[in-house]
Amino acid sequence: MTARELRKLLAAKGCTFGKGKGHDKVYLGRRMTVLPRHGTDIGPYLFHKIMKDLDIEKEK
């Protein structure tokens, strides 16, 4: 999954975004994490970390 695809998924979940240097800040309520803006794929570890930071359950 690319960062662009993940950003669309997070936006659909109600996240808002802010700019950082080389990354985007992602907010969901009082929770915050960062999303890299480079063109490579997001690995499974980073994907799960972002979802955990935002307290988003994995869809089945």
Chimera marker file (.cmm) of the C-alpha trace (Angstrom):
<marker_set name="trace">
<marker id="1" x="0.000" y="0.000" z="0.000" r="1" g="1" b="0" radius="0.5"/>
<marker id="2" x="1.365" y="3.409" z="-0.911" r="1" g="1" b="0" radius="0.5"/>
<marker id="3" x="1.216" y="6.471" z="1.335" r="1" g="1" b="0" radius="0.5"/>
<marker id="4" x="-1.360" y="8.027" z="-1.007" r="1" g="1" b="0" radius="0.5"/>
<marker id="5" x="-3.659" y="4.985" z="-0.694" r="1" g="1" b="0" radius="0.5"/>
<marker id="6" x="-3.288" y="4.937" z="3.080" r="1" g="1" b="0" radius="0.5"/>
<marker id="7" x="-4.029" y="8.659" z="3.244" r="1" g="1" b="0" radius="0.5"/>
<marker id="8" x="-7.312" y="8.080" z="1.354" r="1" g="1" b="0" radius="0.5"/>
<marker id="9" x="-8.210" y="5.232" z="3.715" r="1" g="1" b="0" radius="0.5"/>
<marker id="10" x="-7.485" y="7.378" z="6.780" r="1" g="1" b="0" radius="0.5"/>
<marker id="11" x="-9.472" y="10.305" z="5.372" r="1" g="1" b="0" radius="0.5"/>
<marker id="12" x="-12.455" y="7.981" z="4.936" r="1" g="1" b="0" radius="0.5"/>
<marker id="13" x="-12.117" y="7.079" z="8.637" r="1" g="1" b="0" radius="0.5"/>
<marker id="14" x="-12.384" y="10.767" z="9.583" r="1" g="1" b="0" radius="0.5"/>
<marker id="15" x="-8.702" y="11.699" z="9.981" r="1" g="1" b="0" radius="0.5"/>
<marker id="16" x="-7.405" y="15.198" z="9.354" r="1" g="1" b="0" radius="0.5"/>
<marker id="17" x="-3.921" y="16.028" z="8.096" r="1" g="1" b="0" radius="0.5"/>
<marker id="18" x="-1.199" y="18.597" z="8.723" r="1" g="1" b="0" radius="0.5"/>
<marker id="19" x="2.140" y="19.138" z="6.990" r="1" g="1" b="0" radius="0.5"/>
<marker id="20" x="5.528" y="18.249" z="8.438" r="1" g="1" b="0" radius="0.5"/>
<marker id="21" x="9.012" y="18.037" z="6.919" r="1" g="1" b="0" radius="0.5"/>
<marker id="22" x="8.968" y="14.944" z="4.715" r="1" g="1" b="0" radius="0.5"/>
<marker id="23" x="5.856" y="13.566" z="6.403" r="1" g="1" b="0" radius="0.5"/>
<marker id="24" x="2.226" y="14.378" z="7.101" r="1" g="1" b="0" radius="0.5"/>
<marker id="25" x="0.799" y="14.571" z="10.596" r="1" g="1" b="0" radius="0.5"/>
<marker id="26" x="-2.400" y="12.575" z="10.928" r="1" g="1" b="0" radius="0.5"/>
<marker id="27" x="-4.974" y="13.436" z="13.588" r="1" g="1" b="0" radius="0.5"/>
<marker id="28" x="-7.996" y="11.490" z="14.764" r="1" g="1" b="0" radius="0.5"/>
<marker id="29" x="-9.607" y="13.153" z="17.745" r="1" g="1" b="0" radius="0.5"/>
<marker id="30" x="-6.843" y="13.614" z="20.328" r="1" g="1" b="0" radius="0.5"/>
<marker id="31" x="-4.576" y="10.993" z="18.736" r="1" g="1" b="0" radius="0.5"/>
<marker id="32" x="-1.720" y="11.813" z="16.343" r="1" g="1" b="0" radius="0.5"/>
<marker id="33" x="0.780" y="9.896" z="14.220" r="1" g="1" b="0" radius="0.5"/>
<marker id="34" x="2.952" y="10.595" z="11.181" r="1" g="1" b="0" radius="0.5"/>
<marker id="35" x="2.648" y="9.336" z="7.613" r="1" g="1" b="0" radius="0.5"/>
<marker id="36" x="5.761" y="9.442" z="5.390" r="1" g="1" b="0" radius="0.5"/>
<marker id="37" x="5.442" y="11.332" z="2.105" r="1" g="1" b="0" radius="0.5"/>
<marker id="38" x="8.070" y="9.406" z="0.135" r="1" g="1" b="0" radius="0.5"/>
<marker id="39" x="7.038" y="7.335" z="-2.872" r="1" g="1" b="0" radius="0.5"/>
<marker id="40" x="7.780" y="3.864" z="-1.501" r="1" g="1" b="0" radius="0.5"/>
<marker id="41" x="5.243" y="1.398" z="-0.198" r="1" g="1" b="0" radius="0.5"/>
<marker id="42" x="4.136" y="1.392" z="3.432" r="1" g="1" b="0" radius="0.5"/>
<marker id="43" x="5.226" y="-1.904" z="4.979" r="1" g="1" b="0" radius="0.5"/>
<marker id="44" x="2.985" y="-4.012" z="7.205" r="1" g="1" b="0" radius="0.5"/>
<marker id="45" x="4.759" y="-2.999" z="10.425" r="1" g="1" b="0" radius="0.5"/>
<marker id="46" x="4.374" y="0.737" z="9.751" r="1" g="1" b="0" radius="0.5"/>
<marker id="47" x="0.765" y="0.259" z="8.594" r="1" g="1" b="0" radius="0.5"/>
<marker id="48" x="-0.168" y="-1.507" z="11.845" r="1" g="1" b="0" radius="0.5"/>
<marker id="49" x="1.733" y="1.076" z="13.919" r="1" g="1" b="0" radius="0.5"/>
<marker id="50" x="-0.184" y="3.950" z="12.301" r="1" g="1" b="0" radius="0.5"/>
<marker id="51" x="-3.502" y="2.176" z="12.830" r="1" g="1" b="0" radius="0.5"/>
<marker id="52" x="-2.607" y="1.416" z="16.462" r="1" g="1" b="0" radius="0.5"/>
<marker id="53" x="-1.505" y="5.009" z="17.119" r="1" g="1" b="0" radius="0.5"/>
<marker id="54" x="-4.888" y="6.236" z="15.866" r="1" g="1" b="0" radius="0.5"/>
<marker id="55" x="-6.784" y="3.426" z="17.636" r="1" g="1" b="0" radius="0.5"/>
<marker id="56" x="-8.409" y="2.236" z="14.394" r="1" g="1" b="0" radius="0.5"/>
<marker id="57" x="-9.548" y="-1.392" z="14.375" r="1" g="1" b="0" radius="0.5"/>
<marker id="58" x="-8.452" y="-3.648" z="11.547" r="1" g="1" b="0" radius="0.5"/>
<marker id="59" x="-11.268" y="-4.300" z="9.072" r="1" g="1" b="0" radius="0.5"/>
<marker id="60" x="-12.216" y="-7.884" z="8.320" r="1" g="1" b="0" radius="0.5"/>
<link id1="1" id2="2" r="1" g="1" b="0" radius="0.2"/>
<link id1="2" id2="3" r="1" g="1" b="0" radius="0.2"/>
<link id1="3" id2="4" r="1" g="1" b="0" radius="0.2"/>
<link id1="4" id2="5" r="1" g="1" b="0" radius="0.2"/>
<link id1="5" id2="6" r="1" g="1" b="0" radius="0.2"/>
<link id1="6" id2="7" r="1" g="1" b="0" radius="0.2"/>
<link id1="7" id2="8" r="1" g="1" b="0" radius="0.2"/>
<link id1="8" id2="9" r="1" g="1" b="0" radius="0.2"/>
<link id1="9" id2="10" r="1" g="1" b="0" radius="0.2"/>
<link id1="10" id2="11" r="1" g="1" b="0" radius="0.2"/>
<link id1="11" id2="12" r="1" g="1" b="0" radius="0.2"/>
<link id1="12" id2="13" r="1" g="1" b="0" radius="0.2"/>
<link id1="13" id2="14" r="1" g="1" b="0" radius="0.2"/>
<link id1="14" id2="15" r="1" g="1" b="0" radius="0.2"/>
<link id1="15" id2="16" r="1" g="1" b="0" radius="0.2"/>
<link id1="16" id2="17" r="1" g="1" b="0" radius="0.2"/>
<link id1="17" id2="18" r="1" g="1" b="0" radius="0.2"/>
<link id1="18" id2="19" r="1" g="1" b="0" radius="0.2"/>
<link id1="19" id2="20" r="1" g="1" b="0" radius="0.2"/>
<link id1="20" id2="21" r="1" g="1" b="0" radius="0.2"/>
<link id1="21" id2="22" r="1" g="1" b="0" radius="0.2"/>
<link id1="22" id2="23" r="1" g="1" b="0" radius="0.2"/>
<link id1="23" id2="24" r="1" g="1" b="0" radius="0.2"/>
<link id1="24" id2="25" r="1" g="1" b="0" radius="0.2"/>
<link id1="25" id2="26" r="1" g="1" b="0" radius="0.2"/>
<link id1="26" id2="27" r="1" g="1" b="0" radius="0.2"/>
<link id1="27" id2="28" r="1" g="1" b="0" radius="0.2"/>
<link id1="28" id2="29" r="1" g="1" b="0" radius="0.2"/>
<link id1="29" id2="30" r="1" g="1" b="0" radius="0.2"/>
<link id1="30" id2="31" r="1" g="1" b="0" radius="0.2"/>
<link id1="31" id2="32" r="1" g="1" b="0" radius="0.2"/>
<link id1="32" id2="33" r="1" g="1" b="0" radius="0.2"/>
<link id1="33" id2="34" r="1" g="1" b="0" radius="0.2"/>
<link id1="34" id2="35" r="1" g="1" b="0" radius="0.2"/>
<link id1="35" id2="36" r="1" g="1" b="0" radius="0.2"/>
<link id1="36" id2="37" r="1" g="1" b="0" radius="0.2"/>
<link id1="37" id2="38" r="1" g="1" b="0" radius="0.2"/>
<link id1="38" id2="39" r="1" g="1" b="0" radius="0.2"/>
<link id1="39" id2="40" r="1" g="1" b="0" radius="0.2"/>
<link id1="40" id2="41" r="1" g="1" b="0" radius="0.2"/>
<link id1="41" id2="42" r="1" g="1" b="0" radius="0.2"/>
<link id1="42" id2="43" r="1" g="1" b="0" radius="0.2"/>
<link id1="43" id2="44" r="1" g="1" b="0" radius="0.2"/>
<link id1="44" id2="45" r="1" g="1" b="0" radius="0.2"/>
<link id1="45" id2="46" r="1" g="1" b="0" radius="0.2"/>
<link id1="46" id2="47" r="1" g="1" b="0" radius="0.2"/>
<link id1="47" id2="48" r="1" g="1" b="0" radius="0.2"/>
<link id1="48" id2="49" r="1" g="1" b="0" radius="0.2"/>
<link id1="49" id2="50" r="1" g="1" b="0" radius="0.2"/>
<link id1="50" id2="51" r="1" g="1" b="0" radius="0.2"/>
<link id1="51" id2="52" r="1" g="1" b="0" radius="0.2"/>
<link id1="52" id2="53" r="1" g="1" b="0" radius="0.2"/>
<link id1="53" id2="54" r="1" g="1" b="0" radius="0.2"/>
<link id1="54" id2="55" r="1" g="1" b="0" radius="0.2"/>
<link id1="55" id2="56" r="1" g="1" b="0" radius="0.2"/>
<link id1="56" id2="57" r="1" g="1" b="0" radius="0.2"/>
<link id1="57" id2="58" r="1" g="1" b="0" radius="0.2"/>
<link id1="58" id2="59" r="1" g="1" b="0" radius="0.2"/>
<link id1="59" id2="60" r="1" g="1" b="0" radius="0.2"/>
</marker_set>
